[in-house]
Each structure stands twice: as structure tokens, then as C-alpha cells.
Amino acid sequence: TDLDLTVIGDPNPDFTYGFGSEFRYKGFNLSLFFNGVQGNEIANGNLGREDYAPLSTSVSVRKEAYLGAWREGATNATHPRLGYPIQGDFTDRMVEDGSFLRLTYVTFGYNIPVAKLKGIEGVNVFISGQNLLLFTSYSGFDPEVNSFSFDPLRQGIDWNSFPNQKSILFGLNVDF
């Protein structure tokens, strides 16, 4: 009933952090930047669809929802029974730790010696990547959710949020 409803989860992190560094050795250069969040919780709305196995097979769900579903005599069940009616409400099963550490940016380059080329002061060839590594226990695609960016009162809800894209860039910088 409505009498047993309670507030669960906290989308506000205990702290956010970031750190980076740059290394140079002879003609090589490497720069890194990491960022992270610790102590926030995410209401993973995707689990309302993926983690509750219906009686029909027309809905895509996680394998664990079928294999771990409660059955009579199953003492090690981890999920509700098949066909359990989830009615759009969030349950405590859908609240997950949103803490993460991400390799946000990395660049590796080499300065090509150009002492003999007139008019050119430096040439650097490099490869750069964004969002290449993510360390988290969150079961969704990405713990940096932004489903309701237009509404600041609905933070920390993942409702089919699009994950941060990974990208790799090759480049050449020429200084004249």
C-alpha cells in the first residue's frame, strides 16, 4: 500500500574528483586526465523492463531475470517470480551505486625533429582518446546518467540514457 512507501537512494555524491598528469621524455609526450564520483546512487529505470521476466517471451530481458526468478522450492532465487507485475514504480532492487572512475582523456604524441626545415618550428604527431576506460559496479551502460537534464529535480535516474561516447583521434600539429 501507499503507507509502506519510502524515499530510497540519494543522487548526490559524497564527493567528485579529478586528477591528471603530463609526462615528457625526449620527443615523446603523454597527458592523462581521470575523473570520478563517489557515493551517489542511481535509480536504474531500465531494470524495470530488463530485470523482471514476464510470462510472455516478446520482451527482451536479462538472462538472470529468467534463470534467477523465484520458483517454488528455489531457495537461492535472486529475482521476482516470472510474471511479477512491476507497475512503473521504483523498488530498492533498482537503486544502484553510481560511483565510478573514468579515464576521460589521454593523448600520446611525438615531436618530430625539424631543425633542417626552414619556416617550421615544430611538428607533433599524436593520438588522442576520450572515455576509453570506465571502472564502476553500475549495471547500466554509463553511470553518468542524464535522462532528465531539463528537470533538476529528477537527478540520478537512468531511463535509457545514452552513454558517453568513446572517441579516438589521430592528429598532426605543425608550428610555423
Backbone as ProteinMPNN parsed JSONL, in Angstrom:
{"seq_chain_A": "TDLDLTVIGDPNPDFTYGFGSEFRYKGFNLSLFFNGVQGNEIANGNLGREDYAPLSTSVSVRKEAYLGAWREGATNATHPRLGYPIQGDFTDRMVEDGSFLRLTYVTFGYNIPVAKLKGIEGVNVFISGQNLLLFTSYSGFDPEVNSFSFDPLRQGIDWNSFPNQKSILFGLNVDF", "coords_chain_A": {"N_chain_A": [[0.845, -1.184, 0.0], [0.245, 2.372, -0.136], [1.097, 3.259, 2.287], [3.428, 2.023, 3.056], [5.42, 3.054, 1.464], [8.561, 4.59, 0.836], [11.272, 6.97, 0.8], [13.997, 6.255, -1.199], [17.472, 5.906, -1.908], [20.021, 8.252, -2.987], [20.876, 10.756, -5.047], [22.967, 12.505, -4.879], [26.41, 12.911, -4.864], [28.949, 11.887, -2.488], [31.44, 12.972, -2.875], [33.145, 14.485, -5.661], [35.797, 14.014, -7.995], [38.919, 14.612, -9.66], [41.871, 14.037, -11.524], [45.02, 14.525, -13.072], [47.852, 14.28, -15.3], [50.961, 15.109, -16.88], [53.481, 13.888, -18.939], [56.801, 14.037, -20.155], [59.314, 12.874, -22.259], [62.283, 12.864, -23.814], [61.456, 13.137, -27.118], [58.835, 12.431, -26.77], [55.474, 12.72, -25.549], [52.961, 12.48, -23.058], [49.728, 12.804, -21.894], [47.263, 12.657, -19.368], [43.942, 12.429, -18.062], [41.779, 11.821, -15.425], [38.507, 11.343, -14.084], [35.98, 11.218, -11.518], [33.297, 9.995, -9.416], [31.997, 9.585, -6.177], [29.895, 7.796, -4.016], [27.229, 8.378, -4.812], [23.848, 7.451, -5.731], [21.972, 5.627, -8.148], [18.853, 5.472, -9.714], [18.011, 2.915, -11.489], [16.107, 2.8, -13.985], [15.895, 1.206, -16.222], [16.017, -1.388, -15.363], [13.448, -1.983, -14.613], [12.269, -2.923, -16.852], [14.095, -4.738, -17.932], [14.853, -6.519, -15.91], [12.789, -7.912, -14.797], [11.081, -10.683, -15.413], [8.645, -11.315, -17.778], [5.632, -13.298, -18.37], [5.294, -13.791, -21.048], [7.324, -14.175, -24.019], [7.928, -12.048, -25.573], [9.307, -9.829, -24.843], [12.439, -8.338, -24.386], [14.702, -9.323, -21.968], [17.066, -9.449, -19.249], [19.209, -12.262, -18.975], [19.573, -13.245, -16.408], [17.195, -12.605, -15.173], [15.363, -14.548, -15.891], [16.699, -16.971, -15.246], [17.307, -16.599, -12.543], [14.859, -16.269, -11.352], [12.247, -16.353, -8.865], [10.988, -19.429, -7.827], [8.802, -21.991, -6.78], [10.166, -23.691, -4.115], [12.727, -22.93, -4.801], [15.399, -21.866, -3.208], [17.461, -20.117, -3.572], [16.813, -17.926, -5.141], [17.185, -14.879, -6.947], [15.697, -12.972, -8.16], [12.385, -11.583, -8.792], [9.355, -13.597, -9.115], [8.389, -15.2, -12.227], [6.495, -13.2, -14.373], [5.864, -11.308, -12.471], [4.163, -8.408, -11.52], [5.413, -5.429, -12.313], [4.831, -2.127, -11.756], [5.709, 0.307, -12.852], [6.771, 1.658, -10.732], [9.613, 2.564, -8.778], [11.732, 0.279, -7.174], [13.645, -0.872, -4.342], [15.396, -2.668, -5.429], [16.179, -1.564, -7.79], [17.852, 0.521, -7.27], [21.107, 1.565, -7.446], [24.649, 1.634, -6.784], [26.31, 4.461, -7.914], [28.944, 5.174, -8.192], [32.078, 5.889, -9.794], [35.109, 5.65, -11.744], [36.719, 7.231, -14.345], [38.738, 7.13, -17.239], [39.082, 9.898, -18.7], [40.401, 11.42, -20.64], [43.139, 10.988, -22.801], [46.287, 11.538, -24.274], [48.807, 10.773, -26.538], [51.857, 11.613, -27.875], [54.396, 12.538, -30.32], [57.204, 14.56, -30.839], [58.453, 15.545, -33.767], [61.733, 15.87, -34.934], [62.711, 18.902, -36.434], [64.771, 20.541, -37.284], [66.102, 21.047, -39.667], [64.224, 21.988, -41.452], [63.145, 24.826, -43.03], [61.242, 27.561, -41.847], [59.478, 26.053, -40.35], [58.745, 25.478, -37.052], [58.066, 23.423, -35.276], [56.829, 20.033, -35.159], [54.293, 17.891, -34.27], [53.065, 14.717, -33.924], [50.203, 12.879, -33.041], [48.056, 10.763, -31.032], [44.858, 10.603, -29.699], [42.462, 9.965, -27.155], [39.118, 9.702, -25.871], [37.124, 8.96, -23.034], [37.916, 6.235, -22.692], [38.276, 4.205, -20.754], [36.342, 2.797, -18.11], [35.582, 2.376, -14.781], [33.399, 0.813, -12.728], [30.682, -0.363, -10.659], [28.16, -0.213, -11.504], [25.311, -1.439, -13.202], [24.176, -0.519, -15.532], [24.572, 1.14, -18.787], [26.194, 3.441, -18.503], [27.325, 5.264, -15.73], [27.133, 8.044, -15.601], [24.475, 9.451, -15.817], [21.836, 11.092, -17.611], [19.108, 11.414, -18.055], [16.969, 13.154, -17.545], [17.722, 15.883, -18.103], [16.551, 18.334, -18.382], [15.142, 18.762, -16.107], [15.899, 19.618, -13.001], [15.065, 18.443, -10.648], [14.912, 15.771, -10.967], [17.293, 14.072, -10.679], [19.859, 11.594, -11.118], [18.497, 9.451, -12.294], [18.257, 6.794, -14.427], [16.98, 6.352, -17.393], [17.019, 4.846, -19.995], [19.328, 6.293, -20.741], [21.678, 7.756, -22.922], [24.898, 6.501, -23.382], [28.152, 7.988, -22.603], [30.151, 8.757, -25.364], [32.851, 6.936, -26.833], [35.885, 8.009, -28.231], [38.428, 8.252, -30.709], [41.206, 9.969, -31.893], [43.385, 10.904, -34.431], [46.167, 12.991, -35.036], [47.968, 15.889, -36.275], [50.121, 18.407, -35.455], [51.435, 21.399, -36.564], [53.809, 23.824, -36.123], [54.456, 27.059, -37.186]], "CA_chain_A": [[0.0, 0.0, 0.0], [0.985, 3.633, -0.116], [1.589, 3.509, 3.636], [4.782, 1.492, 3.243], [6.355, 3.675, 0.533], [9.586, 5.397, 1.497], [12.285, 7.541, -0.082], [15.194, 5.419, -1.266], [18.531, 6.405, -2.772], [20.47, 9.64, -2.905], [21.64, 11.0, -6.268], [24.053, 13.45, -4.625], [27.633, 12.209, -4.473], [29.7, 12.332, -1.311], [32.433, 13.873, -3.458], [33.599, 14.274, -7.035], [37.229, 14.232, -8.048], [39.605, 14.504, -10.934], [43.317, 14.202, -11.45], [45.679, 14.336, -14.35], [49.288, 14.479, -15.304], [51.599, 15.181, -18.19], [54.843, 13.367, -18.914], [57.598, 14.29, -21.359], [60.592, 12.176, -22.268], [62.886, 13.094, -25.128], [60.469, 13.744, -28.011], [57.51, 11.877, -26.512], [54.654, 13.365, -24.526], [51.766, 11.742, -22.666], [48.899, 13.513, -20.915], [46.129, 11.853, -18.909], [43.027, 13.032, -17.118], [40.77, 10.934, -14.872], [37.524, 11.964, -13.21], [35.136, 10.23, -10.876], [32.269, 10.355, -8.449], [31.905, 8.573, -5.129], [28.828, 7.873, -3.03], [25.879, 8.668, -5.293], [23.047, 6.295, -6.109], [21.226, 5.799, -9.391], [17.637, 4.687, -9.903], [18.17, 2.322, -12.819], [14.779, 2.522, -14.516], [15.976, 0.163, -17.244], [15.787, -2.682, -14.728], [12.013, -2.229, -14.575], [11.934, -3.643, -18.075], [15.065, -5.794, -18.236], [15.173, -7.397, -14.787], [11.577, -8.571, -14.355], [10.721, -11.557, -16.531], [7.206, -11.504, -17.974], [5.259, -14.656, -18.771], [5.474, -13.911, -22.497], [8.722, -14.064, -24.457], [8.015, -10.982, -26.573], [10.051, -8.718, -24.268], [13.839, -8.658, -24.122], [15.099, -9.135, -20.579], [18.358, -10.027, -18.921], [19.189, -13.707, -18.764], [19.464, -13.501, -14.976], [15.809, -12.439, -14.751], [14.714, -15.851, -16.04], [17.408, -18.029, -14.531], [17.29, -16.35, -11.103], [13.496, -15.956, -10.904], [11.723, -17.155, -7.766], [10.131, -20.561, -8.142], [8.519, -22.755, -5.573], [11.26, -24.582, -3.735], [14.03, -22.338, -5.139], [15.812, -21.08, -2.049], [18.53, -19.19, -3.943], [16.315, -17.002, -6.161], [17.684, -13.51, -6.83], [14.772, -12.099, -8.876], [10.972, -11.909, -8.55], [8.786, -14.7, -9.901], [8.03, -14.896, -13.613], [5.21, -12.527, -14.486], [5.631, -10.38, -11.365], [3.726, -7.143, -12.119], [6.09, -4.185, -11.932], [3.856, -1.139, -12.225], [6.322, 1.59, -13.117], [7.358, 2.214, -9.515], [10.975, 2.141, -8.479], [11.897, -0.513, -5.961], [15.029, -0.819, -3.877], [16.209, -3.504, -6.324], [16.595, -0.758, -8.927], [18.771, 1.567, -6.827], [22.458, 1.024, -7.523], [25.779, 2.526, -6.539], [26.694, 5.157, -9.14], [30.347, 5.585, -8.121], [32.875, 5.466, -10.941], [36.372, 6.29, -12.121], [36.777, 7.195, -15.807], [39.844, 7.735, -17.981], [38.335, 10.841, -19.523], [41.167, 11.934, -21.768], [44.546, 10.602, -22.882], [46.941, 11.898, -25.526], [50.195, 10.333, -26.665], [52.396, 12.266, -29.067], [55.836, 12.554, -30.565], [57.687, 15.768, -31.506], [59.379, 15.18, -34.833], [62.799, 16.879, -35.086], [62.535, 19.657, -37.678], [65.819, 21.567, -37.308], [66.554, 21.31, -41.037], [63.135, 22.514, -42.271], [63.004, 26.273, -42.866], [59.879, 28.068, -41.684], [58.695, 25.197, -39.459], [59.364, 25.455, -35.729], [57.809, 22.156, -34.596], [55.808, 19.12, -35.686], [53.89, 16.888, -33.28], [52.065, 13.751, -34.369], [49.622, 12.382, -31.795], [46.802, 10.014, -30.986], [44.132, 11.055, -28.523], [41.233, 9.216, -26.914], [38.226, 10.175, -24.82], [36.237, 7.965, -22.433], [38.398, 4.924, -23.102], [38.131, 3.226, -19.673], [35.37, 3.124, -17.077], [35.57, 1.423, -13.678], [32.185, 1.019, -11.952], [29.88, -1.559, -10.411], [26.816, 0.069, -12.021], [24.967, -2.433, -14.23], [23.717, 0.13, -16.76], [25.594, 1.464, -19.776], [27.095, 4.5, -18.061], [26.792, 5.868, -14.503], [26.89, 9.484, -15.766], [23.155, 9.467, -16.443], [21.319, 12.416, -17.893], [17.807, 11.18, -18.678], [16.061, 14.28, -17.364], [18.576, 17.066, -17.962], [15.696, 19.521, -18.372], [14.448, 18.844, -14.823], [16.9, 19.416, -11.943], [14.51, 17.684, -9.528], [14.978, 14.332, -11.274], [18.688, 13.685, -10.875], [20.218, 10.23, -10.761], [17.571, 8.469, -12.85], [18.672, 6.274, -15.732], [15.842, 5.875, -18.164], [17.588, 4.717, -21.346], [20.308, 7.342, -21.005], [22.692, 7.427, -23.919], [26.21, 6.538, -22.712], [29.195, 8.842, -23.165], [30.788, 8.094, -26.496], [34.301, 6.795, -26.892], [36.379, 8.525, -29.496], [39.872, 8.216, -30.942], [41.568, 10.999, -32.865], [44.766, 10.982, -34.868], [46.366, 14.366, -35.439], [49.278, 16.437, -36.599], [50.244, 19.843, -35.166], [52.607, 21.997, -37.182], [54.037, 25.201, -35.677], [55.235, 27.851, -38.156]], "C_chain_A": [[0.886, 1.241, 0.0], [1.582, 3.931, 1.252], [3.023, 3.005, 3.84], [5.791, 2.041, 2.238], [7.34, 4.547, 1.305], [10.547, 5.946, 0.45], [13.512, 6.639, -0.033], [16.199, 6.071, -2.207], [18.829, 7.873, -2.556], [21.341, 9.919, -4.126], [22.849, 11.911, -6.072], [25.302, 12.708, -4.165], [28.223, 12.755, -3.178], [30.803, 13.29, -1.75], [32.691, 13.493, -4.911], [35.084, 14.605, -7.06], [37.746, 14.112, -9.474], [41.09, 14.683, -10.711], [43.906, 13.893, -12.816], [47.163, 14.572, -14.225], [49.776, 14.551, -16.743], [53.049, 14.748, -18.034], [55.516, 13.687, -20.237], [58.929, 13.561, -21.207], [61.132, 12.224, -23.686], [61.837, 13.722, -26.02], [59.043, 13.282, -27.761], [56.777, 12.682, -25.44], [53.379, 12.554, -24.311], [51.012, 12.589, -21.652], [47.655, 12.678, -20.643], [45.235, 12.699, -18.021], [41.972, 12.001, -16.725], [39.759, 11.778, -14.108], [36.637, 10.885, -12.623], [34.168, 10.843, -9.902], [32.206, 9.226, -7.436], [30.685, 8.839, -4.255], [27.45, 8.246, -3.524], [25.157, 7.372, -5.63], [22.201, 6.634, -7.32], [19.995, 4.911, -9.357], [17.669, 4.178, -11.337], [16.804, 1.879, -13.338], [14.771, 1.453, -15.583], [15.694, -1.214, -16.648], [14.305, -3.006, -14.601], [11.549, -3.014, -15.785], [12.822, -4.874, -18.259], [15.216, -6.837, -17.147], [13.946, -8.074, -14.175], [11.05, -9.38, -15.542], [9.21, -11.71, -16.641], [6.909, -12.959, -18.333], [5.422, -14.858, -20.267], [6.957, -13.759, -22.832], [8.897, -12.947, -25.467], [8.814, -9.782, -26.078], [11.479, -9.171, -24.014], [14.174, -8.336, -22.677], [16.475, -9.747, -20.378], [18.194, -11.514, -18.62], [18.971, -14.053, -17.29], [18.022, -13.396, -14.479], [15.04, -13.753, -14.88], [15.373, -16.903, -15.173], [17.349, -17.857, -13.021], [15.913, -16.063, -10.547], [13.061, -16.897, -9.786], [10.812, -18.238, -8.324], [9.877, -21.301, -6.84], [9.646, -23.743, -5.307], [12.64, -24.047, -4.066], [14.454, -21.42, -3.999], [16.887, -20.056, -2.382], [18.101, -18.204, -5.029], [16.828, -15.586, -5.884], [16.738, -12.495, -7.474], [13.329, -12.49, -8.553], [10.49, -13.035, -9.47], [8.486, -14.247, -11.321], [6.644, -14.27, -13.635], [4.896, -11.574, -13.351], [5.269, -9.012, -11.945], [4.488, -5.935, -11.556], [5.265, -3.07, -12.553], [4.454, 0.238, -12.427], [6.936, 2.242, -11.901], [8.795, 1.727, -9.376], [10.958, 1.332, -7.186], [13.359, -0.415, -5.536], [15.948, -1.715, -4.693], [16.776, -2.692, -7.49], [17.57, 0.352, -8.546], [20.164, 0.967, -6.72], [23.491, 2.096, -7.189], [26.209, 3.14, -7.866], [28.141, 5.622, -9.151], [31.111, 5.079, -9.339], [34.203, 6.21, -10.976], [36.495, 6.125, -13.625], [38.09, 7.809, -16.294], [39.186, 8.628, -19.022], [39.096, 11.226, -20.777], [42.602, 11.44, -21.688], [45.069, 11.007, -24.269], [48.385, 11.427, -25.469], [50.735, 10.912, -27.969], [53.905, 12.164, -29.158], [56.178, 13.832, -31.322], [58.765, 15.36, -32.513], [60.455, 16.262, -34.944], [62.7, 17.567, -36.452], [63.607, 20.732, -37.835], [66.224, 21.937, -38.732], [65.464, 21.9, -41.927], [62.954, 23.998, -41.987], [61.537, 26.652, -42.756], [59.006, 27.219, -40.771], [59.431, 25.097, -38.126], [59.161, 24.128, -35.01], [56.717, 21.363, -35.263], [55.546, 18.07, -34.61], [52.817, 16.001, -33.901], [51.518, 13.08, -33.099], [48.404, 11.514, -32.053], [46.147, 10.38, -29.658], [42.851, 10.234, -28.38], [40.434, 9.826, -25.777], [37.343, 9.026, -24.351], [36.633, 6.536, -22.793], [38.224, 3.847, -22.038], [37.123, 3.734, -18.647], [35.377, 2.009, -16.044], [34.362, 1.741, -12.798], [31.522, -0.325, -11.682], [28.45, -1.371, -10.914], [26.508, -0.865, -13.188], [24.458, -1.811, -15.531], [24.874, 0.445, -17.698], [26.635, 2.436, -19.239], [26.521, 5.144, -16.799], [26.625, 7.384, -14.57], [25.581, 9.654, -16.525], [22.648, 10.89, -16.585], [19.948, 12.306, -18.553], [16.892, 12.388, -18.631], [16.862, 15.562, -17.157], [17.771, 18.366, -17.899], [15.017, 19.741, -17.023], [15.442, 18.58, -13.688], [16.375, 18.649, -10.733], [14.558, 16.177, -9.759], [16.41, 13.937, -11.623], [18.863, 12.218, -10.517], [19.246, 9.176, -11.234], [18.068, 8.071, -14.233], [17.461, 5.661, -16.412], [16.269, 5.876, -19.626], [18.507, 5.878, -21.693], [21.321, 6.868, -22.025], [24.062, 7.525, -23.255], [27.153, 7.541, -23.369], [29.903, 8.086, -24.276], [32.288, 8.003, -26.311], [34.741, 7.355, -28.231], [37.901, 8.442, -29.52], [40.169, 9.169, -32.085], [43.056, 10.893, -33.173], [44.998, 12.4, -35.369], [47.817, 14.718, -35.697], [49.242, 17.937, -36.327], [51.539, 20.347, -35.776], [52.683, 23.452, -36.727], [54.924, 25.905, -36.697], [55.913, 29.005, -37.483]], "O_chain_A": [[2.108, 1.158, 0.121], [2.478, 4.768, 1.367], [3.743, 3.51, 4.702], [6.913, 1.54, 2.165], [6.982, 5.164, 2.308], [10.617, 5.429, -0.665], [14.003, 6.301, 1.044], [15.818, 6.711, -3.187], [18.016, 8.629, -2.022], [22.439, 9.371, -4.231], [23.661, 12.075, -6.983], [25.259, 11.961, -3.187], [28.024, 13.917, -2.822], [31.07, 14.291, -1.085], [32.487, 12.353, -5.328], [35.568, 15.386, -6.24], [37.079, 13.578, -10.361], [41.509, 15.404, -9.805], [43.362, 13.112, -13.595], [47.662, 15.004, -13.186], [49.104, 14.118, -17.679], [53.749, 15.182, -17.12], [54.897, 13.622, -21.299], [59.578, 13.628, -20.163], [60.53, 11.702, -24.624], [61.353, 14.801, -25.68], [58.128, 13.701, -28.471], [57.395, 13.251, -24.54], [52.798, 12.017, -25.254], [51.59, 13.04, -20.663], [47.073, 12.078, -21.547], [45.713, 13.582, -17.309], [41.348, 11.382, -17.586], [40.113, 12.815, -13.547], [36.547, 9.779, -13.156], [34.211, 12.037, -9.606], [32.345, 8.054, -7.788], [30.465, 9.965, -3.808], [26.552, 8.42, -2.7], [25.784, 6.325, -5.794], [21.768, 7.772, -7.498], [20.082, 3.733, -9.01], [17.388, 4.92, -12.278], [16.4, 0.731, -13.154], [13.73, 0.843, -15.829], [15.192, -2.102, -17.337], [13.937, -4.176, -14.493], [10.528, -3.699, -15.727], [12.352, -5.926, -18.69], [15.667, -7.948, -17.428], [14.056, -8.738, -13.144], [10.626, -8.815, -16.55], [8.564, -12.181, -15.706], [7.822, -13.75, -18.57], [5.663, -15.979, -20.714], [7.74, -13.272, -22.017], [9.917, -12.899, -26.156], [8.984, -8.812, -26.816], [11.706, -10.261, -23.487], [13.957, -7.216, -22.214], [16.979, -10.472, -21.235], [17.175, -11.952, -18.085], [18.281, -15.018, -16.961], [17.662, -14.021, -13.481], [14.161, -14.038, -14.067], [14.699, -17.639, -14.452], [17.341, -18.844, -12.287], [15.79, -15.655, -9.392], [13.442, -18.067, -9.751], [9.973, -17.981, -9.187], [10.677, -21.224, -5.908], [10.022, -24.529, -6.177], [13.638, -24.641, -3.658], [13.921, -20.321, -3.849], [17.195, -19.204, -1.55], [18.948, -17.699, -5.766], [16.896, -15.153, -4.734], [16.951, -11.289, -7.35], [13.077, -13.603, -8.093], [11.136, -13.371, -10.463], [8.346, -13.053, -11.584], [5.724, -14.764, -12.982], [3.775, -11.074, -13.264], [6.005, -8.5, -12.789], [4.216, -5.488, -10.442], [5.028, -3.075, -13.761], [3.778, 1.242, -12.199], [7.568, 3.291, -12.025], [9.141, 0.625, -9.801], [10.254, 1.668, -6.234], [14.203, 0.069, -6.29], [17.166, -1.54, -4.654], [17.757, -3.105, -8.109], [18.066, 1.057, -9.425], [20.38, -0.008, -6.002], [23.233, 3.295, -7.3], [26.447, 2.42, -8.836], [28.532, 6.388, -10.031], [30.839, 3.993, -9.853], [34.387, 7.243, -10.332], [36.388, 5.011, -14.137], [38.502, 8.87, -15.824], [38.785, 8.166, -20.09], [38.51, 11.347, -21.853], [43.212, 11.472, -20.62], [44.392, 10.841, -25.283], [49.092, 11.652, -24.486], [50.145, 10.727, -29.033], [54.588, 11.764, -28.215], [55.536, 14.16, -32.319], [59.842, 14.892, -32.142], [60.129, 17.445, -35.039], [62.616, 16.908, -37.488], [63.351, 21.751, -38.476], [66.656, 23.066, -38.963], [65.753, 22.282, -43.061], [62.65, 24.392, -40.861], [60.693, 26.128, -43.484], [57.89, 27.626, -40.446], [60.59, 24.685, -38.074], [60.008, 23.739, -34.205], [55.795, 21.922, -35.857], [56.476, 17.441, -34.105], [51.781, 16.491, -34.35], [52.281, 12.753, -32.191], [47.811, 11.529, -33.131], [46.812, 10.455, -28.625], [42.233, 9.858, -29.376], [40.995, 10.393, -24.839], [36.872, 8.221, -25.155], [35.782, 5.724, -23.157], [38.039, 2.68, -22.381], [37.055, 4.928, -18.352], [35.201, 0.839, -16.382], [34.3, 2.81, -12.19], [31.768, -1.303, -12.387], [27.619, -2.267, -10.769], [27.349, -1.061, -14.065], [24.323, -2.513, -16.533], [26.015, 0.065, -17.438], [27.828, 2.271, -19.493], [25.354, 5.534, -16.788], [26.021, 7.962, -13.666], [25.574, 9.961, -17.718], [22.98, 11.772, -15.793], [19.659, 13.029, -19.507], [16.124, 12.627, -19.563], [16.695, 16.246, -16.148], [18.267, 19.382, -17.413], [14.387, 20.776, -16.806], [15.79, 17.426, -13.44], [17.16, 18.244, -9.876], [14.275, 15.397, -8.85], [16.688, 13.516, -12.746], [18.109, 11.668, -9.713], [19.169, 8.102, -10.637], [18.271, 8.921, -15.1], [16.991, 4.586, -16.039], [15.93, 6.78, -20.391], [18.469, 6.39, -22.811], [21.765, 5.72, -21.994], [24.361, 8.539, -22.624], [26.982, 7.902, -24.534], [30.214, 6.904, -24.132], [32.913, 8.878, -25.71], [34.056, 7.195, -29.24], [38.566, 8.549, -28.489], [39.481, 9.177, -33.106], [43.881, 10.803, -32.263], [44.14, 12.965, -36.047], [48.743, 13.968, -35.387], [48.425, 18.655, -36.903], [52.609, 19.79, -35.534], [51.741, 24.22, -36.919], [56.003, 25.419, -37.036], [56.61, 29.779, -38.139]]}, "name": "protein", "num_of_chains": 1, "seq": "TDLDLTVIGDPNPDFTYGFGSEFRYKGFNLSLFFNGVQGNEIANGNLGREDYAPLSTSVSVRKEAYLGAWREGATNATHPRLGYPIQGDFTDRMVEDGSFLRLTYVTFGYNIPVAKLKGIEGVNVFISGQNLLLFTSYSGFDPEVNSFSFDPLRQGIDWNSFPNQKSILFGLNVDF"}
